[in-house]
Amino acid sequence: MIPLNTDPTGLSVMASAIQLAVAPVFLLTGVAALLGVMATRLARIIDRARYFETAWDGMSDDSRRIASLELVILERRRVVASWAINFSTASALLVCGVVTVLFVDAFFSTDLKWLAGALFIASMLSLIVGLGCFLREVTVATRTVRILALRPRQ
């Protein structure tokens, strides 16, 4: 059985653990905000694709050809946005692991700081990849947007 930390200075140990856990918790709120933005972008991509599905029967052949090209781009964006969400969610879960390990380390007087560090590094790597995917999705979206006001009039 793992002994609980019964040291009279246990309160200061817990205070220290809480202080160490505050920074990852703030990181967690930041990642949650990013996930909200990413999920909104994914929802807009899906809504646009569904619009084409419902309007497909009433489209002319030229409109269908243009819609088909846009659907290919929307699919590419959907996949990249989904990966961004997956990696960012993994980052958030790893941050939760960091907080948990910090408290287990304090409660049971174990030496798990190496594990907390490894989880934090993994979290940062996952967040970097997630943000990279998000940047890719935004790049694809901005390169393929059609701004009708800038088109030459026929």
Steps between C-alpha positions, in 0.01 A plus 500: 500500500628847414526718812334839505712802574442557874785744551388802710630717220252322272297816470796684355563204270141521376526877460811445293320237288213740441743773398670262256163395357374854438712561188384181324139584589535840332650322200198271503262796479696638206486168317126481573453841338698385196287188479189718494636697205605184318166330558318807367709497184432129452127558548503772234682268258241228560212746464636618166532142373145423615375806313639356177341163577155654542534737202657242268180395319408858413843593363592538137786295357739795527397561860549132579848508350594802713335343807694176440828693503402679819395172662848359435650801678246474782591135550869588521420772753275264698775241534764752607262673744413163650869421552549841662221421744634150567852619579379793709268274697787258559703797627222591744478142624876492553479824700236331717751218547764752610267645765406153621863389525593814691233430761582128522863598548405730788248264665713188495848654531616335181751629249284544191629837387670328206160363393337841537778647286465231234122548486544876472748463213263259325217749554701781343597284202139402447390863526767604248375240251138601566579867441694406187194316367283799590738731312485267199118505503495880517754517217292270279187701582658837420661380178176362365256771605312675227448869545246603242567873534856450372398302191496684170149570383384329183 
